[in-house]
C-alpha cells in the first residue's frame, strides 16, 4: 500500500519522488531473478523478501524521470515533503509500521524541516554510490561518479554517527544525573562506558539482543527499534543511530537530532512514560 502511494505521488509532483536506500550485495542477489541465491534463507525471512521483490520492481516500473532510486551505505530513516519532515527509527517495512516500538520527530515549515531537506540533498549528491535501474526483471546498479572533494555540511542539531559519538563524549563529561538510553542493542566504547557509570543510567534494548552487562541494569522490550538517548533536564537525541559504536557504524550515513529545548525534552520523556504505562 505504501509503495502504491509513492507511485501515485510521484506522478503528481513536478519533481517526482527521490528514494535513497541501501541495496547491499546480498539484497540484490535475493531480488534479482538472474542471480541464484547464495544460501537458503530462513523461512521467517522468505515472505519478507518476496514482498521486497514485488515492491522494488513496482517502483522500478515508474518513469525514471518521476521516481529516482539511489543506493549507498545508508541507515538513515527519513521522509520529507514540501510540508513535513520526519526523522527517526522507522523503516518502511511491515514490522516498523505495524509492530515495533519506534521513535522520531516531525517538523512542519520550520528551520529544521528546511535543514533536513538540505541534508538529504547533500547525501544524494555526495554519498550515494549507484543509480538503481530495472528492466525485464533484472536490476542494474549504475555507478555514480563521486566528487573528489565532497561538500562538507555541518549542523549542530543533525548529527552523523561520528558527530553523535563525539557530542555524547563531550556532554557526558559534564553531566551527572539520570540518563535513559533506548536502542535496539547496546555497545558503548570503553570511554563511553566509564562516563555512563558516573550517572544513573537506565538502558532498554530489544528482547532478542544480549542483555547481560555487569556495569548496567538493562531491561528488555519486545520489538524495540527506537533510538533515544536522554540526559534528563539537559538534552535529548532522537534518530536512527543505535547505541553501538564500532568502526562499521561510523561508515554508515545516518542522523540523530539533538535538542536542548526543555519543552521538547519534556514531551519526549512524557511519550516514553506513556509508552511504558
N, C-alpha and C positions, 0 to 999 in steps of 0.2 A: 504493500500500500504506500509506503514512504517513497519507494522508487517511482511509482506511477505519479505521485505528487511532484517529485523532482522533474520528471519528464514533462509534465504539463506546465510547470512553472518555467522551464527552460524555453518553451515556445512562446510564453507570454512576455518575457523580459527582453529588452533590447540587447543587453549584454549576455543573455543566457545564464547558465549556471556553471560555476567552476568548482571542480572537486579535486582535493589533494588527499591521497591515501597512501598506504604502504603495501604494495604488492611485491612481497619478497619472493624469492625463487620457489619456495615450497608452495606458496599460494598460487602462483602462476601455473606450476606443474599440475595442481589439482583442478584448476579451472579450464586450462587449455586442453581441448579434446584431442589434440595432436601429440600430447606428451603422456606417456604412461606413468602412472603413479609409482613413486619410488618405494613406497611402503603402504601396507594396508592400514587405513585409518581406523581408530576405534569407532565402534558403532555410534557412540554418543555424538561424534563429530560429523558423521556422514550426512545426516539430514541438514545440518547447518551448512555444510559445504555445498550441497545441492542447491540450497537456497541462494548462496553466494553466486553460484554459476548463473542461475536464472536472472538474478538482479543485475549483475555486472553486464551480462550480454544484452539485457534490456536497455541499460544505459548506453551501451555502445551502438545501439541501433539508431540513436538520435543523431541528427545533423551535427557534425563535429564543430560547426560554427556556433551552435546554440548550446552545446554541452561539452565542456572540455575536461579531461581527466589527466592528472599527472601523478606520478609516483615518486616516492623518496623515503628517507628514514624518518617517518613521521609517527609520533604517538599522540599528536595533537587532536583534541576533540572540540571543534568549534563550528557553529552555524551562524552565518552572517547574512543579513538582508539590508536593504536601504532603511528599514525601520528598526530592526532589532539586531543585537549581537549576543550570542551565547558562548561562554567559555566554561568548560568543566570536565567531567569524567565520563560523560555519557556517550557511548558509541551508537551508531545507527544499526543496532542489532536487536533481535527479539529479547535477548537476555537483559540488555541495558534498558530497553524501553518498557519492558513488562515485569521484570523480576528484581533486578539488582537494586541495592541501595547506592544511589548516585548523588553527586553534588555539582553545583555550578552557579554561575552568576549570569544574569540577563540585564543588558543595558539597552536603553532606547534613546536615541538622539542625545547622547552625552559625549563628552570628550573621550571617555574610554571606548565607546562604540566606534568613534572615528579612528582611534588608535588601533583598535582590533582590525579594522579594515586595512589600515596601512601595514600592519604586521603581516596579515595574510598575503598582501601583495609582495612584501619583502620575501616571504617564504617561497611564493610562486616563482619569482624572478631569479632568486639566488640559490635555493636549496632543493628544488625538485630535480630529479635525475632523468626521468623518462616521460614522454607522452605515451598514453595508452590508446592503442588503436585496435579496433576489432573488425574482422571481415571473415565471413564464411566459417564461423565458429573457431577461428584462430585469433589469438591475441598477439599483438606485436608491441614491443617496447622500443620506441624510437628515442635514442639517446639525445638529451638536450645539452648543448654546449654550456659549460659552467663558466661564469665570469671569472677572469683571472684575479680580480680584486673585488670580491663581493661587497656590496653596500653594507655598512655597519649600522645597525639600528639599535638604539638604546632607549629603554623606557623603565622608569623607576617602579612602575606598577605591574608590568607584564614581563615576567622573568623567565628566561630559558633555564634548562637544568643546571648549568654551571652557575648562572647568576643566582638562582634559587638557593643552591647549596652554600655559596659564599655569603649570601644575605642571611641565611639561617645561622651560620657561624658567628657573624657579626652581632646579630640580635640576641642570640643565646648567651653570648659572652657578657652581656649587661643585664640579663633578665633572671629574676628569681621569683617564681610564682607557680601558678597552675598552668600546665601545658596539656593540650589534648591533641593527639595525633590519630587520624583515621586514614587508613591506607589499605590497599589490597594485601600488601606484605610490608615487612619492617626490617630494613637492613641499614642501620646507621653506620657511618665510619667510626673508627675508634675516637677520633676527635669530637664528633658529634655526640657520641655515647657519653663521654665524660661530662660534657656540658649539660646534657639532658638529666644526668644523675644529680645535678645541683638543684634541680627543681622537682616539684611534684608532677610527674609525667604519667598520664594515662594513655595507653595505646590500645587501639581497636583495629583488628585486621580480619580478613576473610577467614571463615571457619575451615577452609581447605588448606590454609597455609600453616606452616610450622609456628606454633605459638609459644615455644619454650625459650625463655630468656632469663638468665639468672639476675640480671640487673633491673628488670621491669616486670610489672604485672600486666600481662597482655590479655585482653578479653577478645573472644571470637564473636563475629557477627556473620550470620548466614548471608551469602551473596553480597558481601561488602565490596564495592568497587569505587567508592568515594575516595577523594584525596583532599584532606583538610589538615592543616596544621594551625593550631590556635594557641597563641600566647595571651591568656585571658587578661583583659583590660589594657592590652597594648596593641596587638596586631593579629591578623589572620591571613593565611594563604589558602586559596581555593583554586583548583585547576585539574590538570591531567597527570601530574608527576607523582608517582609513588614515592614513599619514603625509603627508596632504595638508591644508594649512591655507590656506584661502581663504574668502571670505565665505559662499558657499553651504554649505560644510561645517559652519560654525558654526550654521547654521539647522536642521540635522538633529538628530533626537533619537537619541542613541547613547550607549554607555557603554564605558569602559575600566576594568578592575580594576587597581588599584595595590597591589603588595605589597613590603614591606621585610623579609619573613620570609626569612632566609637559606636555610632548608631548601626553601622553595617556589622561590626563585630557582635553587637548585642543581638541583631537579627539572626546571624549565623548560629550563635550559641542557643538562641531560643528554638531554632529549627532542629538542632541536634537534640535538645531536651524533649521536644515534641515527638521526634522520631523514636527516642528511647522509651517514652511512655506508650 
